[in-house]
Amino acid sequence: MITLGCRLNIAESETIRGFLGSRDVVVVNSCAVTNEAVKATRAAIRRARRRRPGAEIVVTGCAATIDPAGFAGMAEVDRIVGNPDKLAPGHWGAPDLPTTVRFEGHARALVEVQNGCDHRCTFCAIPFGRGPSRSVPAGAVVGRIAELVDAGHNEVVLTGVDLTSYGHDLPGSPTLGHLVERILKLVPGLPRLRLSSLDGIEIDDRLFDLLTAEARVMPHVHLSLQAGDDMILKRMKRRHTRAQSVALVGRLKAKRPEIAIGADIIAGFPTEDEAMFANSAALIADCDIVHAHVFPYSPRADTPAARMPQVAPPVVKDRAARLRAAAEAHRTRWLETLVGTEQRVLVEAPGDRGRAENFAEIRLAPTPFALSLSKGCPSSDEEQDRASTSSARTGDVVSATITRTADNELIGTFA
């Protein structure tokens, strides 16, 4: 499996992996969110053929769904499976869905609860690849999460294309908040539940209360903001204003100050002038964005934004770089405020790093005792037990005391 793009793709790739068994096949799960993502997909296909000349190469995902002829025309590609068929067992030579999807090697498990999108942001091609919004029934979601917890996962991330639209197509029209409540109630053994990107305008009171008052819901809210200028937001066909985003973040942090805010921001959207860009750049401080995903605008074929007056590519590149620099400086200041605190860390491979509840990246330094043991063997059973606590396995949740910052991450020792 070669997976590009979003968390939803990662979740789907693990299901596909369960279909494949031991067949000599390479599946490239493609991304089409930007032109660069499409180029990266093509490059991955070419690398796969060089490395596995005898394998069948199958391309699926959004890029292959939007442009099937273009990818089928690549000499390296044997077969295309579009998104509507990617989770159908027969397309992978399997009779049924895999009984379990383990996410082996992943610290956190990803669970798809929603797919597709009913909105048509003017810059976005993903609805062409994913189709209309549709939701997974709550019972199936709860059962899937219970299996993952039984398999040893301590953190689950709910994923979707437009996650906050969850439920409108299901009987009774449950909301994402209803789904989260049901998960917490029916899977009491799940320690950590994280939500992927949210559309802030759709965060209702029920979901707001869960994000701010439920300890098992991680204090990390990633918002699909895209811009900080009202005219650009209107031309993007977004449904929120700048003031609404700032107010939402203010409410979230007033209720739960430790919440860390992430956001997607596009630099160089068509018609953006320097004053409009400045409004987006100021959003980093105004919304206290510490996990910023900055995208240089990329015109996607057949989207309305591609027909608008374009910003010159060098200007787009420069603005993206300036946004990233501002975001990194703000993030650095935030990390420094965490020095001296104790954080609960989900350990990631290879066992010396992980993510805190607020999604800060933490490198776990060995304790002084562990360093002394590394120079020789423990002399007693007690020392061996103490030595074993100086490292952890992928997926474990451990306490760490933050001692300093380095290279835009935190350094911590086992508490």
C-alpha positions in Angstrom: 0.0 0.0 0.0 1.2 3.5 -1.0 -1.1 6.1 0.5 -1.1 9.8 -0.3 -3.3 12.5 1.1 -5.8 12.5 3.9 -6.5 10.4 6.9 -9.6 9.0 5.2 -7.3 7.6 2.5 -5.2 6.0 5.3 -8.2 4.4 6.8 -9.4 3.0 3.5 -5.9 1.8 2.7 -5.9 -0.4 5.8 -9.2 -2.0 4.7 -7.7 -2.6 1.2 -4.7 -4.2 2.7 -7.0 -6.7 4.4 -8.4 -7.7 1.0 -5.0 -8.3 -0.6 -3.5 -11.2 1.4 -0.2 -12.3 0.0 -0.7 -11.3 -3.6 2.1 -9.6 -5.5 0.3 -6.3 -5.9 1.1 -2.6 -5.2 -1.9 -0.4 -4.6 -1.4 3.4 -4.9 -4.2 5.2 -3.1 -4.0 8.6 -4.8 -4.8 12.2 -3.8 -6.1 15.1 -5.9 -6.4 17.9 -3.4 -3.7 19.9 -5.2 -1.8 19.7 -8.5 1.3 18.8 -6.4 -0.6 15.9 -4.9 -1.4 14.6 -8.4 2.3 14.9 -9.4 3.3 13.1 -6.2 0.9 10.3 -7.1 2.4 9.9 -10.5 5.9 9.9 -9.1 4.9 7.2 -6.5 3.6 5.0 -9.3 6.8 5.3 -11.3 8.9 4.5 -8.2 6.7 1.5 -7.4 7.2 0.0 -10.8 11.0 0.4 -10.6 11.0 -1.3 -7.2 8.5 -4.0 -8.0 8.8 -4.7 -11.7 6.8 -7.9 -11.6 4.0 -6.7 -9.4 0.5 -5.7 -10.5 0.1 -1.9 -9.9 -3.4 -0.8 -9.1 -4.3 2.9 -8.7 -7.3 4.0 -6.7 -8.3 7.2 -4.8 -9.3 10.7 -5.8 -6.8 11.4 -8.5 -7.5 8.2 -10.3 -11.3 8.7 -10.0 -11.2 12.3 -11.3 -8.8 11.4 -14.2 -9.0 7.7 -14.8 -8.0 7.9 -18.5 -4.9 9.9 -17.6 -3.7 7.3 -15.0 -4.7 4.3 -17.1 -2.5 5.8 -19.9 0.6 5.5 -17.7 2.7 2.5 -18.8 3.4 1.5 -15.2 -0.3 1.1 -14.3 -2.1 -2.2 -14.8 -5.6 -1.3 -13.4 -7.7 1.6 -12.1 -10.2 1.2 -9.3 -12.4 4.3 -8.7 -13.4 5.5 -5.3 -16.9 4.1 -5.6 -15.5 0.6 -5.9 -12.4 0.9 -3.7 -13.9 -0.9 -0.7 -15.8 -3.5 -2.7 -14.1 -6.9 -2.0 -14.6 -8.2 -5.5 -12.4 -5.6 -7.1 -9.5 -6.9 -5.0 -10.2 -10.6 -5.5 -11.7 -11.1 -2.0 -15.1 -12.6 -1.2 -15.9 -10.5 1.8 -14.8 -7.5 3.9 -11.8 -8.3 6.1 -13.0 -9.4 9.6 -10.6 -7.0 11.3 -8.5 -4.1 10.2 -5.6 -3.8 12.7 -3.7 -0.6 11.8 -0.6 -2.6 12.7 2.4 -0.2 13.1 0.1 2.8 13.6 -0.1 4.4 17.0 -3.7 5.6 16.4 -6.5 3.9 14.5 -8.5 5.8 11.9 -12.2 5.1 11.5 -14.2 6.4 8.6 -17.6 7.7 9.7 -18.5 9.9 6.7 -17.5 10.3 3.0 -18.2 12.7 0.2 -19.3 16.3 0.3 -22.5 18.2 -0.6 -20.8 21.6 -0.6 -19.0 23.1 -3.6 -16.2 25.3 -2.5 -14.9 27.0 -5.6 -11.3 25.7 -5.2 -12.1 22.1 -4.5 -12.1 19.1 -6.8 -12.6 16.5 -4.1 -16.4 16.2 -4.5 -15.7 15.1 -8.1 -13.7 12.2 -6.7 -15.8 11.4 -3.5 -19.3 12.1 -4.5 -22.2 13.4 -2.2 -22.1 13.2 1.5 -23.0 9.9 3.1 -22.7 8.6 6.7 -21.8 5.3 8.3 -24.5 4.2 10.7 -23.5 4.7 14.4 -23.8 1.0 15.2 -21.2 0.0 12.6 -18.9 2.8 13.9 -19.2 1.7 17.5 -18.6 -1.9 16.6 -15.5 -1.0 14.6 -14.1 1.1 17.4 -14.8 -1.6 20.0 -12.8 -4.1 17.8 -9.9 -1.7 17.6 -9.9 -1.1 21.4 -10.0 -4.9 22.0 -7.0 -5.1 19.6 -5.0 -2.7 21.9 -5.6 0.7 20.3 -5.7 3.6 22.9 -6.6 6.3 20.4 -9.1 6.4 17.6 -9.5 9.3 15.1 -12.9 9.8 13.4 -12.3 10.7 9.8 -14.4 12.0 6.8 -14.4 14.4 3.9 -16.9 16.7 5.6 -17.0 15.3 9.1 -19.4 17.8 10.7 -22.1 16.9 8.1 -22.4 13.5 9.6 -25.8 12.0 10.0 -28.1 14.1 7.8 -28.7 11.1 5.5 -29.4 8.6 8.4 -32.8 7.8 10.0 -33.5 10.5 12.6 -30.7 12.7 11.3 -28.2 12.2 14.2 -25.4 14.7 14.4 -21.7 14.2 14.9 -22.2 15.1 18.5 -24.8 12.3 18.9 -22.2 9.9 17.4 -19.5 11.0 19.7 -21.8 10.6 22.7 -22.7 7.1 21.7 -19.1 6.1 21.2 -18.1 7.3 24.6 -21.0 5.6 26.3 -20.8 2.2 24.5 -17.0 1.9 24.3 -15.9 2.8 27.8 -12.5 1.3 27.3 -11.5 3.9 24.7 -9.1 6.3 26.4 -8.7 8.9 23.6 -11.0 10.0 20.9 -9.8 12.5 18.4 -11.7 14.3 15.6 -10.2 15.2 12.2 -11.0 18.4 10.4 -14.2 20.2 11.4 -16.2 22.9 9.6 -16.6 25.4 12.4 -19.9 26.7 11.2 -21.4 23.3 11.8 -20.1 22.8 15.4 -23.5 22.8 17.3 -23.9 23.1 21.1 -23.8 19.4 21.6 -20.5 19.0 19.8 -19.1 22.1 21.4 -19.9 20.8 24.9 -18.1 17.5 24.1 -15.1 19.2 22.7 -14.8 21.5 25.8 -15.9 19.3 28.7 -15.3 15.6 27.8 -11.8 14.5 29.0 -11.7 11.5 26.6 -12.2 13.8 23.6 -8.8 15.2 22.9 -8.2 19.0 23.3 -7.3 19.4 19.7 -9.7 21.1 17.2 -8.6 21.3 13.6 -10.8 23.8 11.7 -11.3 24.1 7.9 -10.8 27.9 7.8 -9.1 28.3 4.4 -8.8 32.1 4.7 -9.0 35.0 7.0 -10.5 37.6 4.6 -14.2 37.9 4.2 -14.1 38.7 0.4 -11.9 35.7 -0.2 -14.1 33.5 1.9 -17.1 34.6 -0.1 -15.3 33.9 -3.4 -14.3 30.5 -2.0 -18.0 29.9 -1.3 -17.2 29.2 2.3 -20.1 29.5 4.8 -18.4 31.3 7.6 -17.0 34.8 8.1 -13.7 35.7 9.7 -15.4 37.1 12.8 -17.3 33.8 13.3 -14.0 31.8 13.2 -12.4 34.1 15.8 -15.4 34.0 18.0 -15.6 30.2 17.9 -12.0 29.8 18.9 -12.5 32.3 21.7 -15.5 30.3 23.0 -13.6 27.0 22.8 -10.5 28.3 24.6 -12.6 30.2 27.3 -14.3 26.9 28.2 -11.2 24.6 27.8 -8.0 26.7 27.7 -5.7 23.8 26.8 -7.4 23.2 23.5 -4.9 23.5 20.6 -6.2 24.9 17.4 -5.2 23.6 14.0 -6.4 25.0 10.7 -6.1 24.7 6.9 -5.2 28.0 5.2 -4.8 28.6 1.4 -2.3 31.2 0.3 -2.7 33.0 -3.0 -6.3 32.3 -3.8 -7.4 34.0 -7.0 -8.0 37.8 -6.6 -6.1 37.8 -3.3 -4.3 41.1 -2.9 -1.7 42.0 -0.2 -4.3 43.4 2.2 -6.4 40.2 1.9 -3.4 38.1 2.4 -2.5 40.1 5.6 -6.0 39.3 7.0 -5.3 35.6 6.5 -1.8 35.9 8.0 -3.2 37.7 11.1 -5.7 34.8 11.6 -2.8 32.7 12.9 -2.5 34.9 16.0 -6.2 35.9 16.2 -7.3 32.2 16.2 -4.2 31.0 18.1 -3.4 28.5 15.4 -0.6 26.2 16.5 -1.1 23.3 14.0 -1.3 25.1 10.7 -1.6 23.3 7.3 -0.7 25.9 4.7 -1.4 25.2 1.0 -0.4 27.4 -1.9 -3.4 27.7 -4.1 -3.5 25.2 -6.9 -6.0 25.7 -9.8 -7.9 22.4 -10.3 -9.6 21.8 -13.6 -13.3 22.4 -13.9 -13.5 24.3 -10.6 -14.9 27.9 -10.6 -11.8 29.3 -8.9 -9.7 28.1 -11.8 -11.6 30.6 -14.0 -11.1 33.5 -11.7 -8.2 36.0 -12.1 -5.1 34.1 -10.9 -2.3 35.4 -8.6 1.1 35.0 -10.1 2.7 31.7 -9.1 5.8 33.4 -7.6 3.6 35.5 -5.4 1.6 32.5 -4.4 4.8 30.7 -3.4 6.1 33.7 -1.5 2.8 34.1 0.5 2.7 30.4 1.4 6.3 30.7 2.7 5.4 33.8 4.7 2.3 32.1 6.2 4.4 29.0 7.1 7.0 31.2 8.8 4.4 33.1 10.8 2.7 29.8 11.8 6.0 28.2 12.9 6.9 31.3 15.0 3.5 31.1 16.7 3.8 27.4 17.2 7.3 27.8 18.7 6.0 30.3 21.3 3.2 27.9 22.2 5.6 25.0 22.6 7.7 27.0 25.0 4.7 27.5 27.3 4.5 23.7 27.7 8.0 23.4 29.2 7.7 22.1 32.7 4.3 20.6 32.2 3.4 16.9 32.3 1.8 15.5 29.2 0.1 12.2 28.4 1.8 10.9 25.2 0.6 8.3 22.7 3.9 6.7 21.7 4.6 6.4 18.0 7.2 4.2 16.2 10.0 3.6 16.9 9.1 4.2 20.5 11.0 7.4 21.3 8.4 9.9 20.2 4.7 10.5 20.2 1.8 13.0 20.4 0.4 14.7 23.4 -3.4 15.1 23.9 -3.1 18.6 22.3 -1.2 16.9 19.4 2.1 18.5 20.2 4.9 16.3 19.0 7.1 15.1 21.8 10.5 13.4 21.6 11.0 11.1 24.6 14.5 11.4 25.9 15.9 8.5 28.0 16.0 9.1 31.7 19.4 9.5 33.4 18.8 6.1 35.0 18.2 4.5 31.6 21.3 6.1 30.2 23.4 4.6 33.0 21.9 1.2 32.3 22.8 1.5 28.7 26.4 1.3 29.7 25.9 -2.1 31.3 23.4 -4.8 32.2 20.9 -4.3 35.1 22.2 -6.1 38.2 18.9 -7.0 39.7 15.2 -7.8 38.8 14.2 -4.4 40.3 16.7 -2.6 38.0 15.4 -4.5 35.0 11.8 -3.5 35.8 12.9 0.1 36.2 14.8 -0.1 32.9 11.7 -1.4 31.1 9.8 1.8 32.1 12.4 4.0 30.3 10.9 3.2 26.9 7.5 2.3 25.6 5.8 0.4 22.8 4.1 2.0 19.9 0.5 2.7 20.9 1.2 2.9 24.7 0.0 6.1 26.5 2.7 7.3 28.9 3.3 10.4 31.1 6.2 12.7 30.2 7.6 15.7 31.8 8.5 18.4 29.2 12.1 19.6 29.8 12.8 21.8 26.8 12.0 22.5 23.1 14.1 21.7 20.1 13.5 21.7 16.3 9.9 22.7 16.7 9.1 19.8 19.0 9.0 19.2 22.7 11.6 17.1 24.6 10.3 15.1 27.5 11.3 12.4 29.9 9.1 9.7 31.3 7.3 11.1 34.4 
